[in-house]
């Protein structure tokens, strides 16, 4: 994978070692660590009064809805991992990105800088998405078929609407079901704890991707970390 920037940017791994944030590498990918990380990252900045609704739960419930609609299992796998980069780069909510873009535009008096900021954010996400899907034997987003891309995008929007209606008082008003159709969910949208979300994510990943592929990816990750440690 091509470096995203020349100068390295260090970021902690779960074990306390560091990775280079601007050098996406298939060796950094591990479904077990992804599941653990996403189960502890809450959507909507964790503000719902009902409790934190994790990225892992969002991914699992959307994937289950797609499977309920009998889509191609590969599409379900693509959706399960569509926010996978967030266990490495975090969840920058849309309001935060919009606020930063607005501030940049005001401070520079040139909207081109805000556009550059958004492109940089997308480049970072896409870089990590590419190695995540590649490491797990799935097509990278740039190679997705148009109908697969639409199914993933549409389910993401449907989940956004369903989550907003379930978790926020004004959800029905701001995300009407006419504009954001209700997905065929397996259960009600109530926040799970991290342990349940992590376990559900791993089980679905094994079902859709395969235990052998996931374990091979984990072994490659451990070898990559070991090699990185020896190289320091």
Short mmCIF file of the C-alpha atoms (twelve columns), coordinates in Angstrom:
data_MODEL
# 
_entry.id   MODEL 
# 
loop_
_atom_site.group_PDB 
_atom_site.id 
_atom_site.type_symbol 
_atom_site.label_atom_id 
_atom_site.label_alt_id 
_atom_site.label_comp_id 
_atom_site.label_asym_id 
_atom_site.label_seq_id 
_atom_site.Cartn_x 
_atom_site.Cartn_y 
_atom_site.Cartn_z 
_atom_site.pdbx_PDB_model_num 
ATOM 1   C CA . UNK A 1   0.000   0.000   0.000  1 
ATOM 2   C CA . UNK A 2   1.302   3.448   -0.931 1 
ATOM 3   C CA . UNK A 3   2.098   5.782   1.950  1 
ATOM 4   C CA . UNK A 4   -0.510  8.479   2.470  1 
ATOM 5   C CA . UNK A 5   2.085   11.023  3.625  1 
ATOM 6   C CA . UNK A 6   5.878   11.128  3.726  1 
ATOM 7   C CA . UNK A 7   6.350   11.829  7.442  1 
ATOM 8   C CA . UNK A 8   5.312   8.956   9.754  1 
ATOM 9   C CA . UNK A 9   2.523   9.480   12.288 1 
ATOM 10  C CA . UNK A 10  2.710   7.195   15.327 1 
ATOM 11  C CA . UNK A 11  -0.455  5.816   16.904 1 
ATOM 12  C CA . UNK A 12  -0.821  3.255   19.689 1 
ATOM 13  C CA . UNK A 13  -1.930  -0.293  19.029 1 
ATOM 14  C CA . UNK A 14  -3.984  -2.115  21.654 1 
ATOM 15  C CA . UNK A 15  -0.857  -3.779  23.074 1 
ATOM 16  C CA . UNK A 16  0.932   -0.452  23.570 1 
ATOM 17  C CA . UNK A 17  3.213   -0.740  20.551 1 
ATOM 18  C CA . UNK A 18  2.832   1.779   17.740 1 
ATOM 19  C CA . UNK A 19  1.795   1.750   14.103 1 
ATOM 20  C CA . UNK A 20  2.303   4.349   11.388 1 
ATOM 21  C CA . UNK A 21  -1.114  5.906   10.790 1 
ATOM 22  C CA . UNK A 22  -0.209  7.109   7.293  1 
ATOM 23  C CA . UNK A 23  1.182   3.755   6.148  1 
ATOM 24  C CA . UNK A 24  -1.787  1.358   5.884  1 
ATOM 25  C CA . UNK A 25  -0.570  -2.231  5.897  1 
ATOM 26  C CA . UNK A 26  -2.452  -5.529  5.628  1 
ATOM 27  C CA . UNK A 27  -0.327  -6.753  8.532  1 
ATOM 28  C CA . UNK A 28  -2.119  -4.349  10.854 1 
ATOM 29  C CA . UNK A 29  -5.486  -6.016  10.287 1 
ATOM 30  C CA . UNK A 30  -6.985  -8.322  12.916 1 
ATOM 31  C CA . UNK A 31  -10.724 -9.027  13.145 1 
ATOM 32  C CA . UNK A 32  -10.513 -9.798  16.859 1 
ATOM 33  C CA . UNK A 33  -8.906  -6.441  17.619 1 
ATOM 34  C CA . UNK A 34  -11.294 -4.737  15.231 1 
ATOM 35  C CA . UNK A 35  -14.280 -6.233  17.044 1 
ATOM 36  C CA . UNK A 36  -12.906 -5.212  20.427 1 
ATOM 37  C CA . UNK A 37  -12.147 -1.679  19.273 1 
ATOM 38  C CA . UNK A 38  -15.444 -1.078  17.488 1 
ATOM 39  C CA . UNK A 39  -17.406 -2.424  20.460 1 
ATOM 40  C CA . UNK A 40  -15.947 0.373   22.586 1 
ATOM 41  C CA . UNK A 41  -16.424 3.201   20.065 1 
ATOM 42  C CA . UNK A 42  -19.893 4.726   20.344 1 
ATOM 43  C CA . UNK A 43  -21.781 6.387   17.536 1 
ATOM 44  C CA . UNK A 44  -23.254 9.862   18.031 1 
ATOM 45  C CA . UNK A 45  -20.415 10.740  20.420 1 
ATOM 46  C CA . UNK A 46  -22.016 8.424   22.973 1 
ATOM 47  C CA . UNK A 47  -24.757 10.950  23.811 1 
ATOM 48  C CA . UNK A 48  -27.948 8.808   23.677 1 
ATOM 49  C CA . UNK A 49  -29.533 8.706   27.137 1 
ATOM 50  C CA . UNK A 50  -30.268 5.007   26.647 1 
ATOM 51  C CA . UNK A 51  -26.520 4.343   26.612 1 
ATOM 52  C CA . UNK A 52  -23.670 4.044   24.160 1 
ATOM 53  C CA . UNK A 53  -24.604 2.545   20.795 1 
ATOM 54  C CA . UNK A 54  -21.383 1.088   19.440 1 
ATOM 55  C CA . UNK A 55  -20.037 0.986   15.911 1 
ATOM 56  C CA . UNK A 56  -19.831 -2.800  16.279 1 
ATOM 57  C CA . UNK A 57  -23.552 -3.033  17.090 1 
ATOM 58  C CA . UNK A 58  -24.409 -0.770  14.146 1 
ATOM 59  C CA . UNK A 59  -22.354 -2.993  11.843 1 
ATOM 60  C CA . UNK A 60  -23.851 -6.222  13.177 1 
ATOM 61  C CA . UNK A 61  -27.481 -5.088  13.075 1 
ATOM 62  C CA . UNK A 62  -27.128 -3.690  9.553  1 
ATOM 63  C CA . UNK A 63  -25.458 -6.891  8.384  1 
ATOM 64  C CA . UNK A 64  -28.212 -9.016  9.907  1 
ATOM 65  C CA . UNK A 65  -30.815 -6.853  8.158  1 
ATOM 66  C CA . UNK A 66  -29.100 -7.427  4.810  1 
ATOM 67  C CA . UNK A 67  -28.990 -11.170 5.433  1 
ATOM 68  C CA . UNK A 68  -32.694 -11.062 6.318  1 
ATOM 69  C CA . UNK A 69  -33.281 -9.497  2.898  1 
ATOM 70  C CA . UNK A 70  -31.366 -12.438 1.372  1 
ATOM 71  C CA . UNK A 71  -28.688 -10.354 -0.321 1 
ATOM 72  C CA . UNK A 72  -25.468 -11.920 -1.587 1 
ATOM 73  C CA . UNK A 73  -23.421 -12.872 1.516  1 
ATOM 74  C CA . UNK A 74  -20.461 -10.946 0.094  1 
ATOM 75  C CA . UNK A 75  -22.514 -7.738  0.391  1 
ATOM 76  C CA . UNK A 76  -23.243 -8.574  4.015  1 
ATOM 77  C CA . UNK A 77  -19.511 -9.050  4.607  1 
ATOM 78  C CA . UNK A 78  -18.743 -5.730  2.919  1 
ATOM 79  C CA . UNK A 79  -21.232 -3.980  5.192  1 
ATOM 80  C CA . UNK A 80  -19.934 -5.666  8.336  1 
ATOM 81  C CA . UNK A 81  -16.498 -4.167  7.680  1 
ATOM 82  C CA . UNK A 82  -17.582 -0.822  6.188  1 
ATOM 83  C CA . UNK A 83  -16.640 1.088   9.356  1 
ATOM 84  C CA . UNK A 84  -13.713 -1.194  10.169 1 
ATOM 85  C CA . UNK A 85  -11.188 1.606   9.727  1 
ATOM 86  C CA . UNK A 86  -12.632 3.311   12.803 1 
ATOM 87  C CA . UNK A 87  -10.887 0.904   15.174 1 
ATOM 88  C CA . UNK A 88  -7.659  2.403   13.845 1 
ATOM 89  C CA . UNK A 89  -8.553  6.041   13.095 1 
ATOM 90  C CA . UNK A 90  -11.539 6.622   15.384 1 
ATOM 91  C CA . UNK A 91  -15.067 7.791   14.596 1 
ATOM 92  C CA . UNK A 92  -15.066 11.386  13.388 1 
ATOM 93  C CA . UNK A 93  -18.779 12.162  13.422 1 
ATOM 94  C CA . UNK A 94  -20.301 14.064  10.526 1 
ATOM 95  C CA . UNK A 95  -21.219 17.093  12.704 1 
ATOM 96  C CA . UNK A 96  -17.599 17.356  13.910 1 
ATOM 97  C CA . UNK A 97  -16.266 17.173  10.359 1 
ATOM 98  C CA . UNK A 98  -18.803 19.759  9.206  1 
ATOM 99  C CA . UNK A 99  -17.897 22.050  12.111 1 
ATOM 100 C CA . UNK A 100 -14.179 21.818  11.363 1 
ATOM 101 C CA . UNK A 101 -14.776 22.468  7.668  1 
ATOM 102 C CA . UNK A 102 -16.868 25.529  8.540  1 
ATOM 103 C CA . UNK A 103 -14.169 26.871  10.878 1 
ATOM 104 C CA . UNK A 104 -11.442 26.277  8.297  1 
ATOM 105 C CA . UNK A 105 -13.456 28.131  5.660  1 
ATOM 106 C CA . UNK A 106 -14.091 31.056  7.996  1 
ATOM 107 C CA . UNK A 107 -10.475 31.298  9.150  1 
ATOM 108 C CA . UNK A 108 -8.963  31.060  5.675  1 
ATOM 109 C CA . UNK A 109 -11.721 32.784  3.686  1 
ATOM 110 C CA . UNK A 110 -11.123 30.079  1.088  1 
ATOM 111 C CA . UNK A 111 -13.427 27.026  0.844  1 
ATOM 112 C CA . UNK A 112 -10.676 25.120  -0.972 1 
ATOM 113 C CA . UNK A 113 -8.980  24.428  2.364  1 
ATOM 114 C CA . UNK A 114 -12.120 22.826  3.755  1 
ATOM 115 C CA . UNK A 115 -12.367 20.710  0.618  1 
ATOM 116 C CA . UNK A 116 -8.754  19.622  1.137  1 
ATOM 117 C CA . UNK A 117 -9.561  18.689  4.749  1 
ATOM 118 C CA . UNK A 118 -12.471 16.490  3.667  1 
ATOM 119 C CA . UNK A 119 -10.346 14.861  0.968  1 
ATOM 120 C CA . UNK A 120 -7.627  14.120  3.511  1 
ATOM 121 C CA . UNK A 121 -10.168 12.495  5.839  1 
ATOM 122 C CA . UNK A 122 -11.485 10.366  2.987  1 
ATOM 123 C CA . UNK A 123 -7.975  9.409   1.881  1 
ATOM 124 C CA . UNK A 124 -7.126  8.209   5.386  1 
ATOM 125 C CA . UNK A 125 -10.305 6.137   5.672  1 
ATOM 126 C CA . UNK A 126 -9.977  4.703   2.174  1 
ATOM 127 C CA . UNK A 127 -6.350  3.771   2.747  1 
ATOM 128 C CA . UNK A 128 -7.214  1.688   5.772  1 
ATOM 129 C CA . UNK A 129 -10.405 0.297   4.227  1 
ATOM 130 C CA . UNK A 130 -8.350  -0.975  1.307  1 
ATOM 131 C CA . UNK A 131 -5.935  -2.984  3.445  1 
ATOM 132 C CA . UNK A 132 -8.720  -4.270  5.727  1 
ATOM 133 C CA . UNK A 133 -10.750 -5.751  2.879  1 
ATOM 134 C CA . UNK A 134 -7.636  -7.003  1.088  1 
ATOM 135 C CA . UNK A 135 -6.306  -8.742  4.199  1 
ATOM 136 C CA . UNK A 136 -9.598  -10.604 4.560  1 
ATOM 137 C CA . UNK A 137 -9.827  -11.688 0.933  1 
ATOM 138 C CA . UNK A 138 -12.596 -9.268  -0.025 1 
ATOM 139 C CA . UNK A 139 -12.647 -6.661  -2.803 1 
ATOM 140 C CA . UNK A 140 -11.393 -3.229  -1.788 1 
ATOM 141 C CA . UNK A 141 -14.004 -0.438  -2.055 1 
ATOM 142 C CA . UNK A 142 -12.531 0.835   -5.330 1 
ATOM 143 C CA . UNK A 143 -13.321 -2.564  -6.881 1 
ATOM 144 C CA . UNK A 144 -16.874 -2.925  -5.567 1 
ATOM 145 C CA . UNK A 145 -19.628 -3.528  -8.079 1 
ATOM 146 C CA . UNK A 146 -22.042 -0.602  -8.324 1 
ATOM 147 C CA . UNK A 147 -24.994 -2.597  -6.996 1 
ATOM 148 C CA . UNK A 148 -22.933 -3.797  -4.028 1 
ATOM 149 C CA . UNK A 149 -21.831 -0.242  -3.260 1 
ATOM 150 C CA . UNK A 150 -25.448 0.950   -3.385 1 
ATOM 151 C CA . UNK A 151 -26.663 -1.809  -1.076 1 
ATOM 152 C CA . UNK A 152 -23.996 -0.973  1.522  1 
ATOM 153 C CA . UNK A 153 -24.657 2.773   1.246  1 
ATOM 154 C CA . UNK A 154 -28.434 2.385   1.429  1 
ATOM 155 C CA . UNK A 155 -28.261 0.123   4.477  1 
ATOM 156 C CA . UNK A 156 -25.950 2.598   6.210  1 
ATOM 157 C CA . UNK A 157 -28.552 5.348   5.693  1 
ATOM 158 C CA . UNK A 158 -31.427 3.100   6.779  1 
ATOM 159 C CA . UNK A 159 -29.539 2.194   9.949  1 
ATOM 160 C CA . UNK A 160 -28.851 5.882   10.606 1 
ATOM 161 C CA . UNK A 161 -32.568 6.622   10.385 1 
ATOM 162 C CA . UNK A 162 -33.612 3.638   12.482 1 
ATOM 163 C CA . UNK A 163 -31.016 4.407   15.155 1 
ATOM 164 C CA . UNK A 164 -31.993 8.078   15.321 1 
ATOM 165 C CA . UNK A 165 -35.682 7.227   15.658 1 
ATOM 166 C CA . UNK A 166 -34.964 4.687   18.391 1 
ATOM 167 C CA . UNK A 167 -32.378 6.638   20.382 1 
ATOM 168 C CA . UNK A 168 -33.391 10.306  20.158 1 
ATOM 169 C CA . UNK A 169 -36.551 12.212  21.060 1 
ATOM 170 C CA . UNK A 170 -36.576 14.143  17.765 1 
ATOM 171 C CA . UNK A 171 -35.442 11.183  15.708 1 
ATOM 172 C CA . UNK A 172 -38.840 10.672  14.070 1 
ATOM 173 C CA . UNK A 173 -38.921 14.330  13.041 1 
ATOM 174 C CA . UNK A 174 -35.370 14.594  11.709 1 
ATOM 175 C CA . UNK A 175 -35.130 11.122  10.158 1 
ATOM 176 C CA . UNK A 176 -38.671 10.315  8.927  1 
ATOM 177 C CA . UNK A 177 -39.316 6.769   7.855  1 
ATOM 178 C CA . UNK A 178 -40.473 8.018   4.459  1 
ATOM 179 C CA . UNK A 179 -36.956 9.271   3.719  1 
ATOM 180 C CA . UNK A 180 -35.036 6.692   5.758  1 
ATOM 181 C CA . UNK A 181 -36.892 3.361   5.368  1 
ATOM 182 C CA . UNK A 182 -36.879 0.962   8.287  1 
ATOM 183 C CA . UNK A 183 -34.434 -1.941  7.769  1 
ATOM 184 C CA . UNK A 184 -35.581 -5.487  8.489  1 
ATOM 185 C CA . UNK A 185 -33.897 -5.682  11.866 1 
ATOM 186 C CA . UNK A 186 -33.444 -8.876  13.837 1 
ATOM 187 C CA . UNK A 187 -34.312 -7.116  17.104 1 
ATOM 188 C CA . UNK A 188 -35.050 -3.739  18.639 1 
ATOM 189 C CA . UNK A 189 -32.408 -1.020  18.655 1 
ATOM 190 C CA . UNK A 190 -31.347 -0.911  22.287 1 
ATOM 191 C CA . UNK A 191 -27.684 -0.400  23.217 1 
ATOM 192 C CA . UNK A 192 -25.688 -3.555  23.883 1 
ATOM 193 C CA . UNK A 193 -22.710 -3.714  26.173 1 
ATOM 194 C CA . UNK A 194 -19.231 -3.921  24.613 1 
ATOM 195 C CA . UNK A 195 -18.865 -7.656  25.334 1 
ATOM 196 C CA . UNK A 196 -22.076 -8.571  23.509 1 
ATOM 197 C CA . UNK A 197 -21.270 -6.326  20.548 1 
ATOM 198 C CA . UNK A 198 -17.734 -7.720  20.268 1 
ATOM 199 C CA . UNK A 199 -18.922 -11.327 20.390 1 
ATOM 200 C CA . UNK A 200 -21.679 -10.730 17.833 1 
ATOM 201 C CA . UNK A 201 -19.248 -9.010  15.454 1 
ATOM 202 C CA . UNK A 202 -16.766 -11.891 15.638 1 
ATOM 203 C CA . UNK A 203 -19.476 -14.518 15.108 1 
ATOM 204 C CA . UNK A 204 -20.788 -12.759 12.012 1 
ATOM 205 C CA . UNK A 205 -17.276 -12.280 10.657 1 
ATOM 206 C CA . UNK A 206 -16.567 -15.993 11.049 1 
ATOM 207 C CA . UNK A 207 -19.855 -16.857 9.345  1 
ATOM 208 C CA . UNK A 208 -19.302 -14.533 6.384  1 
ATOM 209 C CA . UNK A 209 -15.525 -14.559 5.946  1 
ATOM 210 C CA . UNK A 210 -14.513 -17.905 7.416  1 
ATOM 211 C CA . UNK A 211 -12.567 -18.984 10.478 1 
ATOM 212 C CA . UNK A 212 -9.500  -19.996 8.478  1 
ATOM 213 C CA . UNK A 213 -9.190  -16.633 6.742  1 
ATOM 214 C CA . UNK A 214 -9.694  -14.706 9.984  1 
ATOM 215 C CA . UNK A 215 -7.144  -16.806 11.858 1 
ATOM 216 C CA . UNK A 216 -4.603  -16.504 9.023  1 
ATOM 217 C CA . UNK A 217 -5.076  -12.749 9.141  1 
ATOM 218 C CA . UNK A 218 -4.509  -12.768 12.903 1 
ATOM 219 C CA . UNK A 219 -1.295  -14.787 12.563 1 
ATOM 220 C CA . UNK A 220 -0.046  -12.399 9.876  1 
ATOM 221 C CA . UNK A 221 -0.841  -9.505  12.206 1 
ATOM 222 C CA . UNK A 222 1.134   -11.058 15.069 1 
ATOM 223 C CA . UNK A 223 4.084   -11.682 12.744 1 
ATOM 224 C CA . UNK A 224 3.874   -8.096  11.506 1 
ATOM 225 C CA . UNK A 225 3.924   -6.700  15.040 1 
ATOM 226 C CA . UNK A 226 6.855   -8.933  15.974 1 
ATOM 227 C CA . UNK A 227 8.791   -7.824  12.899 1 
ATOM 228 C CA . UNK A 228 8.028   -4.170  13.649 1 
ATOM 229 C CA . UNK A 229 9.285   -4.575  17.215 1 
ATOM 230 C CA . UNK A 230 12.556  -6.159  16.049 1 
ATOM 231 C CA . UNK A 231 13.052  -3.383  13.522 1 
ATOM 232 C CA . UNK A 232 13.047  -0.655  16.156 1 
# 
